[in-house]
Amino acid sequence: MSNLSDSAVLEPPASTEAPNAESFTPQGEYSQRELALLARLSLKVTPAVSARSRCDETMDAIKSYILREHLQSGDVMPTETQLCDTIGASRSSVREAVRKLEALNIVKVEHGKGTFVGSLSLDPMVETLAFRSLVSVGKNFTDLQDVVELRRFLDLGCAGEVVVSLAGSEQPRLMELAESMTNTAKEGKTFLALDIDFHMGILDSLDNTIVKQMVRSLWLVHMAVLPQLGLPVSSELDRTAEAHKRMLNAALAGNVEEYRKAVIDHYEPIESILKQRIQGGTE
């Protein structure tokens, strides 16, 4: 039996079906059961839940506490003793749970000051994706292909909002970056730093922190893995650089269709190389 009290995480319902809309508390308040489900980042309970460790349950309880108290990044957390009393867990379970949550940037421990809600950044995801892709280096290119494809999906998904936000505006910094990429490509050189600066600049207009974190995270994974694959520098650097300029011009002109075409052209060279490697049996 778990030491966790019902005030922290309730036992999951017997049904494995996701709760329907009527079972949720109105007016933005979460019930205890809903907090437990949210903490597990899933709306379905699987048989594996019964085998979860005490540390996992304590992590869920701490996340439920953060949600229940509406804490934000940087807010102070209860002391270790207070957490033990609040969620009904042992000191050793709380310590282990806090260590794991700190690795996920969910909490942050500052010695001599206390424990705080963490930055909640996507850095742990970056590390996991990069490591997963690096493990497969020399065996296959599928993981990198998936990362590149997801980057393209995000750029295409944001196309409408980007065009609306940039249409008719002046963007000298983005123009400068696009021009620099074109000039660098003519010299047969890659333009990695310019590339990410351009994409972050494009997304600045959306004022969406999560989108920017996700795009930057995927870009970092892409750049961490790419050099390890031994892929040749694309002979179509000029095309990739020109695609960035077309993206910007289309956005400023308010042309969503041309913007999307430029996005597809931007990713086509690297996707073509990866596809050839996979189909060629060099996985």
N, C-alpha and C positions, 0 to 999 in steps of 0.2 A: 504493500500500500504506500502511496505517496504521502510525504509529510506536508505537502502543500495544502493550505486551507482553501475552503470553498470561496472565500472572499477574493482569492487571487485567480485561480483557474478552476472552473467547474469541470466535472467529468463530461466528456462528449456524449451527445445523444446516441441512442442505440442505432438510429437510422443512419445510413451512409449517404443519404440524399442531402443536397445543399438546401439550407433553409430558404423558404420562400420570402417574398417581400413583406408579407403581413406579419412575419415573426420578428421583424426588426422594430426596435423601439423608435418612435417618431421623434421629431424635433432635434435630430442630430445627436441624441444620447445613446450610448451603447450599453447593452445589457452585459452581464458578466459572461454569458455564453458567447456572445458576439465578439467580445474582447479576446477570448481564448482562440476563437476561430481566426480573427484578424492576426493575432500574434503568430499563428502557425502559417500565415500567408496562404491559406487554402480554405476553400469552402466545402471540402469533402474530407471526411474522416476515413482513413484506410485502416485495415487490420494491423498495420505496422505500428499504429499509435500505441497499442497495448505494450509494445516492447520498447518504448522510448525510455531513455535513461532519466534518472532523477535530475541530472544536470540540464537535460533538454527541457524538462518540465519547469525547472527553475528559471531558465532563460525565457520561456513563454510567460511565466508569471511576472517577471521583471518588465517584459515588453507590454504585457497587459496593464501593469501599473503605469507605465509611461503614457499609454493611450488613455487610461481612465482619468489620469490627472491632467491630461491635455498639455503635457510637457513638450517643450520645443528644444531645438538644438542649443546647447549652452546652459540650459536650466540645471540647477543643482538637484542631485538625486539624494535619497535618504542615505544615512550611514549604513555600514554593513550590518550593524546590530539592529538598526531600525528596519532594514529590508528583511532580515531574518524573522522579526516579529510580525511584519506586515504580511508577508506571503507564507509564513509558516514553514520555512525551509531551514536546513542546518547551515551553519557558518561555512562549512567546507563546500556545500553545494552552491551557495551564493558566490563564494570566491571563484570557483571554477566557472560558473555561469557568467560572471562579470568579465573574467579573462577572455572568454569566447566572444562575448558581446563587444568587448573593446576591439578585438581583431576585426569585427564586422563594422566598426565605426558607429555602433549603436550607442555605446557609452564611452566615456573618456575618463580615465583615472589620472588625477594630478596629485602626486604624493605631497602631503602636507596641506592640501587644499580640500580634497574630497573627490567625489565621483559626480560627473555631469552627463547629461544627454550628449551623445557624440555628434559629429558633423553629418552623419547619415549619408556620406558620400558613396559613390559607386566604385571607389578604389578596390575593395575586395573582389568585386566582379571582374575588374580589369585584370587583377593578378590571376584569378582562376581561369579566365578565358585565355590569357596569354600563356599560362603554363600548360593548359590543355592543348593548345595549338602547337607549342614548342615540343611537347611530348611526341606529337605525331610527325615532327620534321623527319624527313628521310623515308617516311612510310606512305604518307598521303598528303594531299593538298586540300582535302575536303573541309577541314575546320577553317582554314583561311578563306576558302571560297564562301563559306557560310557567313563569315564576318563581313567580307566585302559586300555580299548580297544584302545583309541587314543594313549596312551603311547606305546602300542605294535605296532600300525600302524607306528608310527614315527621310532621306533627302526628297524622295518623290512624295512622301506623305505630307511633308511640310511645304511643298511647292506653292499651293494656293495661298497660304498665310504669308509666306515670304514675299510673294509677288505683290499682294495687297499692301503689305507694310512698306515695301521699297519703291513701289510705283511712283514716278514723278519726283523722287527725291534726288539729292546729289550725294554721291558716295566717293569722295576723292581717295580715301584710304583704300577702299576695296578696288577702285580703279588702278591704284598704284600696285597693289598686290597682284592683280590679274596681269598687268603689264610686266611686272618682274618675273612672273612665272613664264610668260611667253619668251622673254629675253633669255632666261636661264635654260629653257628647253632648247632654244636655238644653239646653245653652246654644248648640247648633249649632256646636260647635268640635270639631276633630279632636284625637286623643289619642295621637300617635305615640310620644312618650317613654314614656308609661304602658303602651302596647301592648307594646313590646319588653321593658320591665322585667317585665311580667306573664309573657310567654312564657319569658324567661330564668329567672324564679322558679319556674315550673312545672317546667322541665327540671332545676333544681338537685337535685331529688329523685332524678334518675337517675344522677348522678355519672358522666356520659358526656361527656367534653370534646369529642369529635368531633361529636356531635349538636348540642351547644350552639354550636360554631363554625359548623357548617353552617346552622343555623337563623338565627343572627345575621347570617351572611354574606348569605343570601338576603333577609333583612329589610332590610339596608343597600342591596342592589341595588334592591329594591322602592321604598324611600324616596328613593333617588337619582334614579330614573327618573320616578316618579309626578308630581312637580311640573312636569316638562317636557312632560307630555302634555296639560295643560289640561283634565283631567277635572273635572267638577263635584264639589263635596263631596256625598257621598251623602246622600240624604234619609233613608236607613236607618241613620244613625249610632247611633240608639237600639238598633236590632236588633243591630248589631255589638257594641256595648258590653254589651248584655244577654247575648249569646252567651258573652262571657268569664266573666260571673258564673255562667252555667249550666255552663260547663266546670269551673269550680272546685267548684261545689256537687256536680256529678256525681262528680268525682274523690274528694272528701271522703266521699261516700256510698258509694263503691265501685261505681258504676254505669258500666260501660264503654260500654254501648250509648248511654246519654244523653250521655256525654262525646263520643262520636263524632258524634252528631247536632248537638251544640252547635258542634263544630269546623266541620262543614259549613255551618251557619248563619253562622258567623263569616266565612267566605270568600265566601258567596253574593253579597252586594251588589257587591263589586268584580269578581268573576268575571262577574256578570250585565252590568255596565256594559261590560266589555271585550268580552264576547261580542257585545253589541249593536253596538258600534263596528266589530268585524270583519265581522259579517254585513251591516252597513249600507253596507259598501263605502267606509268612510272610512280604510282602511289607507294 
